[in-house]
């Protein structure tokens, strides 16, 4: 508004001067040339009607300009808010990439000398996952099919790097795998199941995941056992996921975590 006023100083000054001079000139004309003792502007005279109409139009113009400015300000605020949301999402996504790749790279380092062929296969699989995470992960939405494939690759990669028996199950019951979903929506929950469960158990470790879809929602559930004697620090992963869900699915998601008797379960529902 201030910029607009500064850009239109001269026209506004002319309007202000004219608005002030019109009643003064008419009053002077009526008093001096017509010899009237007083002048009253009413709807009974043509001049009065014209003057009143002029000021009514002036008020309407001023109110219109004010409304136009207010709408522009609201639009600008919404735009800034959206830009801030997008920037925050990009920052959160950027944190995901190293979050679960770090441990795998660590293991690959030790595997190169022991089993080079297995290490090569792991590197290729890791390359596919990183490509998806970097390129597809930066999109607003991806197909559920791609997310499912990414999770299967992640599970396969982890199973290859362990030297112990781990029961891993991932059941998919999807009516439509082409529906759109936030990228990397489930990987933090899957990664946590391995990191806080399988990593710390010497035997009988398991991870069981299930993905179901309907016309109304997408439901993901994952369960793992863990060593209750081992204390685990809370990382950024779950906090990151919660914030992303708030930004992408406001009031359209439900994330619950349950921990009892050395069993941890996470349940995530996304409403379409």
VOPAGU-2260 file (C-alpha; in pm, 1 decimal, decimal comma):
REM VOPAGU-2260
SITE   aa  ch    i         X         Y         Z
SITE  UNK   A    0       0,0       0,0       0,0
SITE  UNK   A    1     279,9     237,6      93,3
SITE  UNK   A    2     464,9     156,9    -229,6
SITE  UNK   A    3     147,6     218,0    -431,3
SITE  UNK   A    4      95,1     554,8    -263,1
SITE  UNK   A    5     456,1     652,2    -328,6
SITE  UNK   A    6     423,1     550,9    -694,9
SITE  UNK   A    7     105,6     756,1    -737,3
SITE  UNK   A    8     190,2    1066,8    -533,6
SITE  UNK   A    9     105,1    1319,8    -804,2
SITE  UNK   A   10    -239,2    1178,5    -904,6
SITE  UNK   A   11    -335,5    1141,4    -538,6
SITE  UNK   A   12    -221,7    1496,0    -463,6
SITE  UNK   A   13    -432,5    1629,5    -752,2
SITE  UNK   A   14    -738,5    1434,9    -631,5
SITE  UNK   A   15    -687,9    1567,7    -277,8
SITE  UNK   A   16    -651,0    1929,0    -395,9
SITE  UNK   A   17    -952,7    1904,9    -626,7
SITE  UNK   A   18   -1160,8    1742,8    -352,7
SITE  UNK   A   19   -1076,5    2029,0    -118,1
SITE  UNK   A   20   -1123,0    2307,5    -377,7
SITE  UNK   A   21   -1458,1    2196,0    -522,7
SITE  UNK   A   22   -1672,6    2282,0    -217,2
SITE  UNK   A   23   -1466,7    2593,5    -145,3
SITE  UNK   A   24   -1504,4    2729,9    -501,2
SITE  UNK   A   25   -1876,6    2654,8    -514,5
SITE  UNK   A   26   -1930,8    2811,4    -174,1
SITE  UNK   A   27   -1734,7    3121,6    -278,2
SITE  UNK   A   28   -1937,1    3146,9    -600,3
SITE  UNK   A   29   -2267,1    3122,4    -411,9
SITE  UNK   A   30   -2165,2    3378,0    -150,1
SITE  UNK   A   31   -1985,8    3631,9    -372,6
SITE  UNK   A   32   -2164,1    3621,6    -705,5
SITE  UNK   A   33   -2513,0    3523,8    -595,7
SITE  UNK   A   34   -2510,6    3718,6    -271,5
SITE  UNK   A   35   -2627,4    3434,3     -51,7
SITE  UNK   A   36   -2568,2    3459,7     321,4
SITE  UNK   A   37   -2524,7    3083,3     368,5
SITE  UNK   A   38   -2479,5    2776,9     150,8
SITE  UNK   A   39   -2618,8    2433,1     226,0
SITE  UNK   A   40   -2561,8    2130,7       5,6
SITE  UNK   A   41   -2873,7    1911,0     -10,1
SITE  UNK   A   42   -3038,0    1671,8    -252,9
SITE  UNK   A   43   -3278,2    1954,1    -349,3
SITE  UNK   A   44   -3019,2    2115,3    -577,5
SITE  UNK   A   45   -2830,5    1976,3    -875,2
SITE  UNK   A   46   -2498,4    2107,2    -746,1
SITE  UNK   A   47   -2558,4    1950,3    -406,8
SITE  UNK   A   48   -2639,2    1614,2    -564,4
SITE  UNK   A   49   -2325,6    1629,9    -781,1
SITE  UNK   A   50   -2099,4    1719,7    -489,3
SITE  UNK   A   51   -2243,4    1448,2    -264,9
SITE  UNK   A   52   -2219,3    1195,3    -550,1
SITE  UNK   A   53   -1857,2    1295,9    -610,7
SITE  UNK   A   54   -1762,0    1232,1    -247,8
SITE  UNK   A   55   -1957,7     906,7    -235,3
SITE  UNK   A   56   -1765,1     785,4    -542,1
SITE  UNK   A   57   -1442,1     905,3    -381,4
SITE  UNK   A   58   -1518,1     704,5     -66,0
SITE  UNK   A   59   -1608,3     396,9    -273,1
SITE  UNK   A   60   -1281,7     431,2    -467,2
SITE  UNK   A   61   -1084,4     460,5    -142,1
SITE  UNK   A   62   -1255,9     157,3      11,7
SITE  UNK   A   63   -1199,2     -43,4    -309,6
SITE  UNK   A   64    -829,7      40,2    -308,3
SITE  UNK   A   65    -810,4     -60,2      58,3
SITE  UNK   A   66    -984,7    -394,3      -7,7
SITE  UNK   A   67    -760,8    -459,6    -307,8
SITE  UNK   A   68    -452,7    -391,2     -95,5
SITE  UNK   A   69    -582,2    -616,7     183,9
SITE  UNK   A   70    -645,1    -905,3     -59,7
SITE  UNK   A   71    -294,9    -865,3    -201,4
SITE  UNK   A   72    -147,5    -868,8     149,5
SITE  UNK   A   73    -337,2   -1187,3     239,5
SITE  UNK   A   74    -227,1   -1348,1     -87,1
SITE  UNK   A   75     132,6   -1247,4     -16,1
SITE  UNK   A   76     117,3   -1391,4     336,5
SITE  UNK   A   77     -23,3   -1722,0     204,1
SITE  UNK   A   78     249,3   -1734,6     -60,6
SITE  UNK   A   79     520,5   -1676,4     200,8
SITE  UNK   A   80     367,7   -1944,8     423,1
SITE  UNK   A   81     363,1   -2195,7     134,0
SITE  UNK   A   82     722,4   -2111,3      45,7
SITE  UNK   A   83     824,4   -2158,0     408,5
SITE  UNK   A   84     642,0   -2494,3     419,6
SITE  UNK   A   85     812,6   -2608,9      98,1
SITE  UNK   A   86    1152,2   -2500,5     228,3
SITE  UNK   A   87    1095,4   -2687,5     555,0
SITE  UNK   A   88     986,6   -3000,0     365,6
SITE  UNK   A   89    1297,9   -2984,8     149,2
SITE  UNK   A   90    1511,7   -2951,1     461,5
SITE  UNK   A   91    1339,4   -3247,7     627,7
SITE  UNK   A   92    1378,8   -3460,9     315,7
SITE  UNK   A   93    1746,8   -3370,1     298,2
SITE  UNK   A   94    1787,4   -3507,8     650,8
SITE  UNK   A   95    1636,5   -3843,0     552,1
SITE  UNK   A   96    1901,1   -3936,1     293,9
SITE  UNK   A   97    2198,5   -3977,1     531,7
SITE  UNK   A   98    1971,9   -4099,5     811,4
SITE  UNK   A   99    1951,7   -4461,6     697,9
SITE  UNK   A  100    2239,6   -4478,6     446,7
SITE  UNK   A  101    2506,7   -4403,7     705,4
SITE  UNK   A  102    2493,8   -4743,8     880,4
SITE  UNK   A  103    2485,6   -4935,6     552,4
SITE  UNK   A  104    2795,2   -4757,3     421,1
SITE  UNK   A  105    2967,7   -4837,5     748,5
SITE  UNK   A  106    2895,7   -5208,3     704,0
SITE  UNK   A  107    3002,3   -5205,6     339,5
SITE  UNK   A  108    3342,9   -5079,6     441,0
SITE  UNK   A  109    3404,1   -5389,6     649,2
SITE  UNK   A  110    3251,5   -5622,7     391,3
SITE  UNK   A  111    3469,9   -5519,0      94,1
SITE  UNK   A  112    3769,6   -5728,2     206,8
SITE  UNK   A  113    3569,3   -6023,3     342,0
SITE  UNK   A  114    3323,7   -6080,6      55,0
SITE  UNK   A  115    3385,0   -5853,1    -242,0
SITE  UNK   A  116    3110,1   -6007,6    -460,6
SITE  UNK   A  117    2848,4   -5954,9    -192,6
SITE  UNK   A  118    2978,9   -5603,5    -135,6
SITE  UNK   A  119    2942,8   -5525,6    -508,2
SITE  UNK   A  120    2581,2   -5644,1    -507,1
SITE  UNK   A  121    2509,2   -5437,7    -197,9
SITE  UNK   A  122    2663,8   -5130,0    -356,3
SITE  UNK   A  123    2443,4   -5167,1    -667,3
SITE  UNK   A  124    2134,0   -5208,4    -451,2
SITE  UNK   A  125    2235,2   -4910,9    -240,1
SITE  UNK   A  126    2288,4   -4707,4    -557,5
SITE  UNK   A  127    1930,2   -4780,8    -670,3
SITE  UNK   A  128    1795,2   -4674,1    -333,4
SITE  UNK   A  129    1997,9   -4355,6    -324,6
SITE  UNK   A  130    1882,2   -4266,6    -674,9
SITE  UNK   A  131    1519,7   -4305,9    -565,7
SITE  UNK   A  132    1574,9   -4115,3    -241,8
SITE  UNK   A  133    1748,7   -3824,1    -413,8
SITE  UNK   A  134    1531,0   -3784,3    -723,4
SITE  UNK   A  135    1190,6   -3933,9    -641,9
SITE  UNK   A  136    1221,4   -3833,8    -278,0
SITE  UNK   A  137    1225,4   -3466,1    -371,7
SITE  UNK   A  138     890,2   -3483,9    -548,0
SITE  UNK   A  139     570,1   -3380,1    -377,1
SITE  UNK   A  140     406,0   -3718,3    -432,1
SITE  UNK   A  141     498,6   -4052,6    -585,6
SITE  UNK   A  142     302,5   -4368,6    -664,7
SITE  UNK   A  143     253,7   -4622,6    -388,4
SITE  UNK   A  144     407,9   -4881,4    -621,3
SITE  UNK   A  145     743,3   -4700,8    -607,8
SITE  UNK   A  146     733,2   -4674,5    -230,3
SITE  UNK   A  147     659,4   -5046,7    -198,1
SITE  UNK   A  148     952,0   -5130,5    -428,8
SITE  UNK   A  149    1178,8   -4903,8    -225,6
SITE  UNK   A  150    1084,0   -5078,4     100,4
SITE  UNK   A  151    1142,2   -5424,4     -52,0
SITE  UNK   A  152    1487,4   -5310,5    -169,8
SITE  UNK   A  153    1564,0   -5173,0     174,3
SITE  UNK   A  154    1462,9   -5499,4     341,7
SITE  UNK   A  155    1665,1   -5707,2      94,6
SITE  UNK   A  156    1968,2   -5486,9     148,7
SITE  UNK   A  157    1950,1   -5533,2     525,5
SITE  UNK   A  158    1897,0   -5908,5     503,9
SITE  UNK   A  159    2213,1   -5939,3     292,3
SITE  UNK   A  160    2433,3   -5756,0     537,2
SITE  UNK   A  161    2340,0   -5962,5     845,9
SITE  UNK   A  162    2529,5   -6273,5     951,6
SITE  UNK   A  163    2239,4   -6406,4    1157,3
SITE  UNK   A  164    1892,3   -6541,4    1095,7
SITE  UNK   A  165    1632,8   -6265,9    1091,3
SITE  UNK   A  166    1265,3   -6324,6    1025,7
SITE  UNK   A  167    1142,7   -6046,2     797,9
SITE  UNK   A  168     790,5   -6027,4     661,4
SITE  UNK   A  169     632,1   -5756,6     447,0
SITE  UNK   A  170     271,8   -5815,4     339,1
SITE  UNK   A  171     112,6   -5585,0      82,3
SITE  UNK   A  172    -264,3   -5575,1      32,1
SITE  UNK   A  173    -313,6   -5279,5    -200,4
SITE  UNK   A  174    -624,7   -5226,9    -410,4
SITE  UNK   A  175    -449,6   -4965,2    -621,8
SITE  UNK   A  176     -70,9   -4925,8    -624,6
SITE  UNK   A  177     -90,0   -4621,4    -850,8
SITE  UNK   A  178    -239,0   -4394,3    -586,1
SITE  UNK   A  179     -20,7   -4099,9    -487,5
SITE  UNK   A  180     158,5   -4078,0    -155,4
SITE  UNK   A  181     421,0   -3866,2      16,8
SITE  UNK   A  182     765,7   -4004,1     -78,9
SITE  UNK   A  183     966,1   -4186,1     190,8
SITE  UNK   A  184     655,6   -4202,7     408,8
SITE  UNK   A  185     729,2   -4540,2     571,9
SITE  UNK   A  186    1104,7   -4585,0     546,8
SITE  UNK   A  187    1180,5   -4420,1     883,0
SITE  UNK   A  188     954,1   -4671,2    1060,4
SITE  UNK   A  189    1113,0   -4961,4     872,2
SITE  UNK   A  190    1465,2   -4834,4     940,5
SITE  UNK   A  191    1388,7   -4792,4    1311,8
SITE  UNK   A  192    1261,9   -5151,5    1331,7
SITE  UNK   A  193    1599,5   -5277,0    1208,0
SITE  UNK   A  194    1812,5   -5024,0    1390,4
SITE  UNK   A  195    1654,4   -5055,4    1737,0
SITE  UNK   A  196    1542,5   -5417,4    1706,2
SITE  UNK   A  197    1745,6   -5645,0    1480,3
SITE  UNK   A  198    2076,0   -5462,8    1537,0
SITE  UNK   A  199    2071,3   -5529,1    1912,6
SITE  UNK   A  200    1939,7   -5887,3    1915,5
SITE  UNK   A  201    2171,3   -6187,2    1870,7
SITE  UNK   A  202    1890,2   -6433,7    1797,7
SITE  UNK   A  203    1515,6   -6462,1    1732,7
SITE  UNK   A  204    1498,8   -6112,7    1583,5
SITE  UNK   A  205    1200,8   -6038,6    1364,8
SITE  UNK   A  206    1037,4   -5755,4    1170,9
SITE  UNK   A  207     679,1   -5786,0    1047,3
SITE  UNK   A  208     526,1   -5516,9     829,0
SITE  UNK   A  209     189,5   -5483,7     658,5
SITE  UNK   A  210      58,8   -5232,0     407,4
SITE  UNK   A  211    -312,3   -5208,8     327,0
SITE  UNK   A  212    -504,5   -4963,0     110,9
SITE  UNK   A  213    -865,2   -4874,7      47,1
SITE  UNK   A  214   -1049,4   -4591,8    -124,8
SITE  UNK   A  215   -1044,6   -4394,9     201,1
SITE  UNK   A  216    -697,1   -4450,8     345,9
SITE  UNK   A  217    -355,3   -4613,3     343,0
SITE  UNK   A  218    -261,7   -4817,2     649,7
SITE  UNK   A  219      93,0   -4921,4     738,6
SITE  UNK   A  220     188,4   -5128,6    1040,2
SITE  UNK   A  221     527,1   -5257,2    1148,3
SITE  UNK   A  222     626,0   -5465,5    1451,0
SITE  UNK   A  223     964,0   -5574,4    1583,1
SITE  UNK   A  224    1108,8   -5721,6    1897,3
SITE  UNK   A  225    1395,0   -5558,2    2082,0
SITE  UNK   A  226    1631,6   -5608,0    2372,9
SITE  UNK   A  227    1464,1   -5445,2    2672,1
SITE  UNK   A  228    1799,8   -5430,3    2851,2
SITE  UNK   A  229    1946,2   -5203,4    2584,5
SITE  UNK   A  230    1872,7   -4832,5    2604,0
SITE  UNK   A  231    1824,1   -4658,7    2272,8
SITE  UNK   A  232    1849,0   -4288,0    2212,2
SITE  UNK   A  233    1568,8   -4112,1    2032,7
SITE  UNK   A  234    1690,9   -3999,2    1692,2
SITE  UNK   A  235    1572,0   -3737,3    1448,6
SITE  UNK   A  236    1397,2   -3988,1    1223,5
SITE  UNK   A  237    1062,8   -4018,3    1401,0
SITE  UNK   A  238    1052,7   -3648,2    1483,9
SITE  UNK   A  239    1126,5   -3573,3    1119,1
SITE  UNK   A  240     845,3   -3803,3    1002,6
SITE  UNK   A  241     592,3   -3649,4    1240,5
SITE  UNK   A  242     669,3   -3299,5    1114,1
SITE  UNK   A  243     648,7   -3404,3     748,9
SITE  UNK   A  244     311,2   -3566,3     813,1
SITE  UNK   A  245     185,7   -3246,6     977,4
SITE  UNK   A  246     288,2   -3047,1     670,0
SITE  UNK   A  247     168,0   -3285,6     397,6
SITE  UNK   A  248    -130,4   -3451,0     569,9
SITE  UNK   A  249    -265,9   -3191,6     814,9
SITE  UNK   A  250    -555,8   -3345,7    1009,9
SITE  UNK   A  251    -546,2   -3638,0     766,5
SITE  UNK   A  252    -309,7   -3879,2     935,7
SITE  UNK   A  253    -268,5   -4080,6    1252,7
SITE  UNK   A  254      63,3   -4212,5    1383,2
SITE  UNK   A  255      72,8   -4434,2    1690,6
SITE  UNK   A  256     361,5   -4616,4    1857,0
SITE  UNK   A  257     319,3   -4888,8    2118,3
SITE  UNK   A  258     598,6   -5047,1    2322,3
SITE  UNK   A  259     522,0   -5341,0    2555,8
SITE  UNK   A  260     710,5   -5653,3    2670,5
SITE  UNK   A  261    1005,8   -5611,0    2434,9
SITE  UNK   A  262     770,5   -5559,5    2140,0
SITE  UNK   A  263     750,9   -5231,0    1951,2
SITE  UNK   A  264     472,0   -5152,9    1707,1
SITE  UNK   A  265     411,3   -4848,3    1489,0
SITE  UNK   A  266      86,8   -4780,2    1303,8
SITE  UNK   A  267      41,3   -4509,0    1044,4
SITE  UNK   A  268    -286,4   -4420,6     872,3
SITE  UNK   A  269    -301,7   -4170,0     586,1
SITE  UNK   A  270    -642,1   -4046,3     477,0
SITE  UNK   A  271    -685,8   -3993,1     105,7
